[in-house]
Amino acid sequence: MKVYFFATCLGGGLYSNTILNCVKLLRKEGVEVIFKKDQTCCGQPSYNSGYYDQTRQVVLHNIRLFEQDHPIIVPSGSCMGMMAHDFLELFEGHSELEEVKHFCARVFELSEFLDKHLGVHYEDKGAPTKITWHSNCHALRVSKVIQNAKNLIAQLSNVELIPLEREEECCGFGGTFCVKEPEISHAMVEEKIKDIESRQVDYLISADAGCLLNISTAMTKRQSSTKTMHFYDFLAQRVGV
């Protein structure tokens, strides 16, 4: 099987090791991964800010870059939500809609692809640990892939998942929201961290780079003893890729 891999802006800019681990997880299952070096942003920041014409230009660049009929794997429920769902609304009434529909049907979030389409079976090679999980808003409500990630965690015999009391509440990142409303964003992440620290776990895990960047930076400032890790780094470490 061949797939395209869409790294996302934060993946390419700040989480390059995570992107490598995502590729390793796919290759572990015998999947050939194609990485297009000219890929760019999915367009979500400009779309959310109302720049629809400019966003359509970005979208069409990516659509025509991933020209062959392979699945497109995205390590982010947020970007996947934009690429598989919001693109359709963005191009409604435009001549390129059918081309966009074909692209959107090929987009999968990585945990969804590993769990539902590849049916992976993992052997946990790590020491016993306790974790808690933050659900990214788009992954929960738009992409609906949170259960796929939790299905993968459930395969890890030495990992105990302790749910947050308010798991489904936003961490305050929200892409451009944290820039436009910094005071509200700060208050939201502080509440999220209180919930995390009350769980008394070793790690906070999330599959979204933006949420993780927001939470981990705030936790570092608070000198929290709870460590943070991207889900795909954690998963790669546990299964030994």
DRENZA-911357 format. One line per 3 residues: number of its first residue (from 1); their letters; for each residue z, y, x of C-alpha. Coordinates in steps of 0.1 Angstrom, whole numbers. Example, Ala and Ser with C-alpha at 12.3 -4.5 7.8 and 13.67 -1.06 7.14 Angstrom:
2
1	AS	78 -45 123; 71 -11 137
END
This chain:
241
1	MKV	0 0 0; -8 35 11; 11 66 0
4	YFF	10 103 7; 43 119 17; 51 155 6
7	ATC	79 168 29; 89 200 9; 97 233 25
10	LGG	134 226 33; 125 191 45; 99 205 70
13	GLY	120 235 80; 156 223 81; 158 186 74
16	SNT	131 171 97; 153 141 106; 158 134 69
19	ILN	120 134 65; 117 109 93; 143 86 77
22	CVK	124 88 44; 93 76 62; 113 48 78
25	LLR	126 37 44; 90 34 31; 77 17 62
28	KEG	106 -8 60; 89 -20 28; 55 -23 44
31	VEV	41 9 30; 16 29 51; 26 66 50
34	IFK	0 94 52; 13 128 61; -10 158 56
37	KDQ	-2 184 81; -17 213 61; 6 206 31
40	TCC	26 237 20; 52 247 -6; 50 231 -41
43	GQP	51 266 -55; 84 265 -73; 99 297 -59
46	SYN	69 319 -68; 66 301 -102; 102 308 -111
49	SGY	98 344 -100; 68 349 -124; 39 349 -99
52	YDQ	18 325 -118; -16 334 -105; -5 331 -69
55	TRQ	13 299 -76; -19 283 -91; -36 291 -57
58	VVL	-9 272 -38; -9 243 -62; -47 238 -60
61	HNI	-45 239 -22; -21 209 -23; -39 191 -51
64	RLF	-72 191 -32; -54 182 1; -41 150 -14
67	EQD	-76 140 -25; -74 102 -24; -59 82 -53
70	HPI	-26 73 -36; 9 78 -49; 25 111 -37
73	IVP	61 106 -26; 85 135 -27; 121 134 -14
76	SGS	134 159 -39; 139 158 -76; 135 195 -78
79	CMG	101 196 -61; 91 164 -79; 99 181 -112
82	MMA	77 210 -104; 48 189 -92; 49 162 -120
85	HDF	59 184 -149; 58 222 -144; 22 221 -129
88	LEL	11 210 -164; 25 240 -181; 13 263 -153
91	FEG	-23 252 -159; -23 248 -197; -55 265 -209
94	HSE	-71 266 -175; -103 247 -164; -85 228 -137
97	LEE	-60 211 -162; -76 176 -161; -76 177 -123
100	VKH	-39 188 -123; -30 160 -148; -44 134 -125
103	FCA	-24 147 -96; 8 150 -116; 6 113 -127
106	RVF	6 103 -90; 39 121 -81; 71 101 -76
109	ELS	105 110 -62; 114 86 -34; 144 69 -50
112	EFL	124 63 -81; 96 48 -61; 120 26 -40
115	DKH	139 14 -70; 114 12 -99; 81 6 -82
118	LGV	89 -13 -50; 120 -30 -63; 138 -29 -30
121	HYE	168 -51 -21; 192 -38 5; 218 -54 27
124	DKG	246 -29 36; 251 -29 74; 277 -1 74
127	APT	315 0 75; 335 4 42; 334 40 30
130	KIT	341 61 -1; 315 87 -13; 309 110 -42
133	WHS	276 122 -56; 262 156 -66; 233 155 -91
136	NCH	206 181 -86; 198 199 -118; 161 193 -118
139	ALR	165 156 -107; 189 152 -136; 172 171 -164
142	VSK	135 173 -155; 126 144 -131; 153 121 -146
145	VIQ	157 101 -113; 195 102 -108; 200 67 -121
148	NAK	174 54 -96; 194 68 -67; 226 53 -81
151	NLI	209 19 -85; 202 20 -48; 238 30 -40
154	AQL	250 1 -61; 233 -23 -38; 254 -11 -9
157	SNV	284 -36 -9; 306 -15 14; 302 18 -4
160	ELI	325 29 -32; 311 56 -54; 337 78 -69
163	PLE	322 101 -96; 329 138 -97; 347 151 -128
166	REE	319 177 -134; 290 160 -116; 263 175 -138
169	ECC	273 211 -132; 250 232 -110; 263 239 -75
172	GFG	250 275 -77; 219 271 -54; 192 273 -80
175	GTF	165 283 -55; 160 320 -59; 191 322 -82
178	CVK	214 322 -52; 196 352 -37; 193 372 -70
181	EPE	229 364 -82; 250 357 -50; 284 365 -65
184	ISH	278 340 -94; 263 315 -70; 294 317 -48
187	AMV	318 312 -77; 298 281 -88; 298 264 -54
190	EEK	335 271 -50; 342 252 -83; 319 224 -71
193	IKD	338 221 -38; 372 219 -56; 358 190 -76
196	IES	345 173 -44; 377 177 -25; 398 164 -54
199	RQV	380 130 -51; 394 124 -16; 363 107 -3
202	DYL	346 104 32; 313 119 22; 296 141 -4
205	ISA	260 127 -9; 231 145 -25; 194 138 -26
208	DAG	184 175 -27; 182 195 5; 188 229 -13
211	CLL	220 218 -30; 232 201 1; 225 232 23
214	NIS	244 253 -2; 274 230 -6; 277 220 31
217	TAM	276 256 43; 303 266 19; 324 235 28
220	TKR	321 243 65; 334 279 59; 363 263 40
223	QSS	369 239 69; 368 210 44; 375 176 58
226	TKT	349 160 36; 316 154 54; 283 159 38
229	MHF	251 139 42; 216 138 27; 212 107 5
232	YDF	182 94 25; 200 98 58; 229 79 44
235	LAQ	207 52 29; 187 48 62; 220 45 81
238	RVG	234 19 58; 204 -4 58; 197 1 96
241	V	162 16 98
END
